[in-house]
């Protein structure tokens, strides 16, 4: 932890730290409250006294005996810093929420995000959705526009990975503790995002994610961003709640079209039918952002992707339709398939007609 982070670690007041600990202590009960209310996020707008009314006895004792110094030490031990909404350095955009997080816990460096774009979508995204999300992340990052998402599998991770291929920042908002990768298989991406930008959460170190936490997380994604782009979503996709929160607080919302034959397009097509601008690429996303902020943004070519020698040979083989020359043995075939997966993740190849691999333009 740097000296600057050490100083910022204690910039959360006792009251806000106590409230955050209370929310973590009654997280299981809050799932019930969320189901009973038409506007789930408003549960988090309730004062402490109301939250304590449906808290179990042990949570009330924990609240009464709360030790702010111990809470600050847990934050330091997790190598996080934290800021509460009582402080000037608290992200101003979050104040637009009716229920802003009492405390924001941060791994990395969170700077002013007046021009960020959220890119969100389905966890079980198709190859098309992953390709579009990666390209959006890469194009926006090349234009130095921060990319915000939830670090979940699918569209979220693809958007972060794309942003890391260019020089801009990327910020992840988690439903549980910011210092623990979620999902666990995403440790490498979690570390890379924290190094390039930040991983943030309203939940304290050690808190687990309940279902309501993902909905609550989405309001933070929407508020930190000037505009939200939904890439793929079913009619009941959780990513649509991010769009709902964004629209509620006056943020711009756009959506990427998809094939009419897949349910993954139902949510985005619904947004477009109700007036959301159609987003085809990073240029369209920047135009959406320009309309939201009144500023002009210039597209920039993303930097070339550095490839290892084996991946370069594999890419050349795809271009020359010579993949069969690289797979004379089962072991080599497995290595080629793994390499193709990596090239696909980098946005350099795609599966074409009849499963044939082809170089992307």
ZIQUIWO-V910534 format. One record per residue. SS is DSSP state (a for helix, b for strand, c for the rest). PHI is phi in radians with two decimals (NA if undefined). D_FIRST is the distance of its C-alpha to the first C-alpha in whole Angstrom. Layout:
# ZIQUIWO-V910534
SS,PHI,D_FIRST
SS,PHI,D_FIRST
This chain:
# ZIQUIWO-V910534
c,NA,0
c,-1.36,4
a,-1.10,7
a,-1.11,8
a,-1.15,6
a,-1.05,7
a,-1.15,10
a,-1.28,11
a,-0.98,10
c,-1.63,13
b,-1.56,15
c,-2.13,17
c,-1.32,20
a,-1.04,22
a,-1.09,25
a,-1.18,23
a,-1.12,20
a,-1.13,24
a,-1.12,25
a,-1.09,22
a,-1.13,23
a,-1.10,27
a,-1.07,26
a,-1.14,25
a,-1.20,27
c,-1.91,30
a,-0.99,29
a,-1.10,32
a,-1.20,34
a,-1.11,33
a,-1.04,34
a,-1.15,38
a,-1.11,37
a,-1.10,36
a,-1.21,39
a,-1.54,41
c,-2.02,40
c,-1.28,41
c,-2.11,38
a,-0.95,35
a,-1.04,33
a,-1.19,35
a,-1.00,34
a,-1.36,30
a,-1.61,32
c,-1.17,34
c,-1.18,33
a,-0.96,32
a,-1.04,35
a,-1.27,37
a,-1.10,34
a,-1.21,35
a,-1.11,38
c,-1.96,38
c,-1.55,35
c,-1.16,36
a,-0.99,37
a,-1.15,33
a,-1.23,31
a,-1.17,33
a,-1.13,32
a,-1.07,29
a,-1.13,29
a,-1.17,31
c,-1.75,29
c,-0.97,25
c,-2.00,23
a,-1.00,20
a,-1.08,18
a,-1.16,18
a,-1.11,17
a,-1.13,14
a,-1.17,13
a,-1.13,13
a,-1.10,11
a,-1.09,8
a,-1.09,10
c,-1.46,10
c,1.08,6
c,-1.87,8
b,-2.17,9
b,-2.49,13
b,-2.47,16
b,-1.85,19
c,-1.29,22
c,-1.42,23
c,-1.74,21
c,-1.14,22
c,-1.38,19
c,-1.05,20
c,-0.95,21
a,-1.06,25
a,-1.11,26
a,-1.20,25
a,-1.22,27
a,-1.26,30
c,-1.32,30
c,-1.25,32
c,-2.37,30
c,-1.10,26
c,-1.01,23
c,-1.13,23
b,-2.35,19
b,-1.94,17
b,-1.69,14
b,-2.26,12
b,-1.92,10
b,1.99,9
c,-2.19,11
c,-1.82,14
c,-1.83,17
c,-1.02,21
c,-2.04,23
c,-1.22,26
c,-2.16,27
c,-1.33,26
b,-2.13,28
b,-1.54,28
b,-2.11,29
b,-2.33,30
c,2.97,33
c,-1.18,34
c,-1.23,32
c,-1.62,36
c,-1.31,36
c,-1.42,39
a,-1.07,38
a,-1.10,39
a,-1.11,37
a,-1.14,34
a,-1.12,35
a,-1.16,36
a,-1.10,32
a,-1.09,31
a,-1.13,33
a,-1.10,32
a,-1.04,28
a,-1.16,29
a,-1.16,31
a,-1.18,29
a,-1.14,26
a,-1.11,28
c,-1.49,30
c,1.13,26
c,-1.74,26
c,-1.05,23
b,-1.90,24
b,-2.01,23
b,-2.76,24
c,-1.88,24
c,1.10,23
c,-1.34,26
c,-1.08,28
c,1.49,31
a,-1.04,31
a,-1.01,27
a,-1.10,26
a,-1.12,28
a,-1.14,27
a,-1.10,23
a,-1.08,25
a,-1.10,27
a,-1.08,25
a,-1.25,22
c,-1.44,26
c,-2.30,26
c,-1.42,23
c,-1.33,23
c,-1.44,20
b,-2.43,20
b,-2.26,19
b,-1.91,19
b,-1.99,20
c,-1.80,20
c,-1.50,23
c,-2.12,21
c,-1.00,17
c,-1.19,15
c,-1.54,13
c,-1.98,16
c,-1.12,18
c,-2.43,22
c,-1.27,24
a,-1.05,23
a,-1.21,24
a,-1.67,22
a,-1.01,19
a,-1.15,19
a,-1.19,20
a,-0.99,17
a,-1.15,14
a,-1.17,16
a,-1.14,16
a,-1.09,13
a,-1.25,12
a,-1.49,15
c,-2.51,15
b,-2.79,14
b,-2.03,15
b,-2.25,16
b,-2.80,18
c,-1.50,20
c,-1.51,20
c,-1.33,17
c,-0.95,16
c,1.60,18
c,-1.27,21
c,-1.68,23
c,-1.58,25
c,-1.72,29
a,-1.05,31
a,-1.15,31
a,-1.12,27
a,-1.27,28
a,-1.14,30
a,-1.09,28
a,-1.01,25
a,-1.12,28
a,-1.19,28
a,-1.23,25
a,-1.00,25
a,-1.12,28
a,-1.28,27
a,-1.21,24
c,-1.79,27
c,-1.42,30
b,-2.64,32
b,-2.15,32
b,-2.06,34
b,-1.73,35
c,-1.58,36
c,-2.44,37
c,-2.87,38
c,-1.34,41
c,-1.11,43
c,-1.97,41
c,-1.15,37
c,-1.12,34
a,-1.14,33
a,-1.20,36
a,-1.17,34
a,-1.12,32
a,-1.10,35
a,-1.11,36
a,-1.08,33
a,-1.07,33
a,-1.11,37
a,-1.10,37
c,-1.81,35
c,1.44,36
c,-1.52,34
b,-1.30,36
b,-2.31,36
b,-2.22,38
b,-2.52,39
c,-1.62,39
c,-1.29,43
c,-2.57,44
c,-1.07,47
c,-1.27,49
c,-1.56,50
c,-2.08,46
a,-1.18,45
a,-1.20,42
a,-1.66,43
a,-1.04,45
a,-1.19,42
a,-1.22,41
a,-1.16,45
a,-1.10,45
a,-1.10,43
a,-1.13,44
a,-1.08,48
c,-1.65,47
c,2.00,46
c,-1.19,42
b,-1.04,42
b,-1.40,42
c,-1.93,39
c,-1.75,40
c,-2.81,38
a,-1.11,35
a,-1.09,37
a,-1.13,39
a,-1.13,35
a,-1.18,35
a,-1.17,38
a,-1.08,37
a,-1.14,34
a,-1.06,36
a,-1.15,38
a,-1.41,36
a,-1.90,34
c,1.35,37
c,-1.99,36
c,-1.69,37
c,-2.22,34
c,-1.79,35
c,-1.18,35
c,-2.33,34
c,-1.15,34
c,-1.15,31
c,-1.13,30
c,-1.08,32
c,-1.53,31
c,-1.31,30
c,-2.03,32
c,-1.20,33
a,-1.03,36
a,-1.08,37
a,-1.19,36
a,-1.10,38
a,-1.10,41
a,-1.15,41
a,-1.11,40
a,-1.10,43
a,-1.14,45
a,-1.09,45
a,-1.07,46
c,-1.69,49
c,0.94,50
c,-2.17,49
a,-1.10,47
a,-1.09,50
a,-1.23,50
a,-1.69,46
c,-2.20,47
c,-1.29,50
c,-2.17,49
a,-1.02,47
a,-1.12,44
a,-1.18,44
a,-1.11,44
a,-1.15,41
a,-1.12,39
a,-1.15,40
a,-1.10,40
a,-1.12,36
a,-1.14,36
a,-1.11,38
a,-1.10,35
a,-1.17,32
a,-1.12,35
a,-1.18,35
a,-1.09,32
c,-1.38,31
c,1.37,34
c,-1.77,36
b,-2.36,39
b,-2.55,41
b,-1.45,43
c,-1.73,47
a,-1.06,50
a,1.05,51
a,1.37,48
c,-1.36,48
b,-1.42,45
b,-2.47,45
b,-1.32,43
c,-1.38,41
c,-1.20,42
